[in-house]
Amino acid sequence: MQVGVHMGYQNLTGLPDYEFFRLQTHLMVEAEAMGFDFAAAVEHHFTDYAACPDPIQALSWVAAKTKTIKLMAAAVILPWNDPLRVVEKASMLDSLSEGRVILGMGRGAARREFNGFREDIADSREMFDEAAIIIMNGLETGFVEADTKHYKQPRVEVRPRPYNWTRDRMLMVSMSPSSAEVAADYGLKALRFSQGEWEVSMPEINAYRSTFEAKHGKKAPPFVISDFVVCVDTEEEVAEYTDNFFAKQFHQVATHYEWGAEHFKNMPSYATYVHLGDAMAAAGGPEKAYKGYIGGNLIGTPEQLLEKDAMRKAAVGDYDIIANFSYGGMTYEQAYGQMKRFAEKVMPGLKADARVMA
């Protein structure tokens, strides 16, 4: 297993953004010293839910201060970015970091962000599918061109020229049946966020694996799980961190994505968000529903986290992980403490069957 950190930039601390953003980004530098395999950053816009508008730019700062940690954009949201610029920025960061970049791609799910970019969320499936092909081909060949419904691009050469790019170094957020199908069809590693009991997701995961193998003649790679993690020493602290921080983050995610909103019901490709909204309503709202939501994430003492990992592996098989230790208004010191404790007491057990990620 490969283990990384995933910075979400959820500013509920009261700090000014310019200070909060630097502190959060510095945690990715600390991750290398702690032995994590990669540092990942999100892309989100306009609110304190997750204020990182350009993960590649954030990772450029991390690249300058580190030597070995892999740099994962998790993920660049393709409908909000020009495909040519994604190829150029990924290639430039990869050159500067000596081949450490892993490009994650997503299609987005928050209507408020699509509105801010003057795009229609209903077009996200088509826009992602078209842009992903353009980007993959651009990184693999060094040339970008397109003549699709949403993208018209004359053939241009990318400089600095992309080097040693294969689809093993790209991944795709796959949180719906249609996304899992596209990821398998394109030959991409899948990234999934923990949003409930993993048994519920197994039909999608198994379909991804079987389609991948049928399309590409080889076993699907282990997928990447993004977890919100509580890693503290006592059960009393587990309850404190869960109620003080995880509940706030759950409310943020449910509000940001408008789980259960009517507009999702007219878009089959967002069926997951309809299901999550229905489950939340049945539980009585986000403040009560979060206790079910944490079942899919890694919440507990170090010993409990290792037990949960073993149970998860039994259900889903091999996976890699990017862990979010900072959310819900935690201080820098609290997030750093969680990371260090996880690195020292949990990560050695997780990495007992370590594999090398491209």
Helices and strands as residue ranges (DSSP letters): E 3-7, H 17-34, E 38-41, H 55-64, E 70-77, G 78-80, H 83-96, E 101-106, H 111-116, G 121-123, H 124-141, E 143-147, E 152-157, G 167-169, E 170-173, H 177-186, E 189-193, H 198-216, E 223-228, E 230-231, H 235-241, I 242-246, H 247-257, H 262-265, G 268-270, H 271-283, H 286-293, G 294-296, E 299-300, H 302-316, E 319-324, H 332-345, H 347-350, G 351-353
